Amino acid sequence: MTVIAIFAFFISFTGKSSAQYITHFDFEENTFGLYVAYINQQMVYHMGDFSDYGNGIWNNGKDRIHGAGLGFFFDGTFGAGIGLLWGSDIELFSSSNEPSGVGNTIEDQYSTYTEMAIGMPLHIQYKLPISDKIAIGTHLGPGFTWSILAGFTNDTEYDQVDILGVEGGIRVMNITFDAAIYMEWGNVRFDVMWSNGLVDYKRNPEVVDKTLRNKFMFSFSILG
């Protein structure tokens, strides 16, 4: 009875049916946003029915490398909350290591890994208003990443090695399938996005059937 009373009060307070309540709020048909993001990436190694994870950079037991992004997006709504989201960002990753100075492995010789990339999502979006200022939603679709720099540096001897586009290194272009959820509150927005790699990095092909690169992103946006 208490639940029924609360529901009846909610309906009488809004003066509308629940369906009308969800659809009567007016959102801008086009939204522009600037965002900053925390991002991490990992390699997934598929060997038959078995999968393993690693950062793809150091053999130090850590399964991710961490970075940050700065970008913008547009979303346009066709109607009924359905629309498109697209944009671009620049992503920077850095990871450190303590080289031993002996041996010939990456871990022995280099202390810093740096990678820079440009990302571009092209997603279908659905937005559901909760109140005049609050909305939740989801967007999903392909994501494209172009790496423009990837390499190791030895800070002591100023030695550098580039692994962008080389065999066993970092591919210039990665394609992912992205899925995200978000919440808008006034002029701010929070997104959480998971990206599954679709492009084989061909790491250790004599042992590994397929190597994919996944990504996780949490972003904070200011809406215009």
Protein Blocks (a to p, Z undefined) as FASTA:
>chain_A
ZZmmmmmmmmmmnopafklmmmmpccdfbdcddddddddddddddehjbccddehlacgh
pabdcdddddddddddfbghiacdddddddddddddddehiajbfklmpcbdcddddddd
ddddddddfblmbccdddedddddddfbdcdddfklopacdfehiahiacfbdcdddddd
dddehjaccdddddddfbdehiakllmmbdcdddddddddddZZ
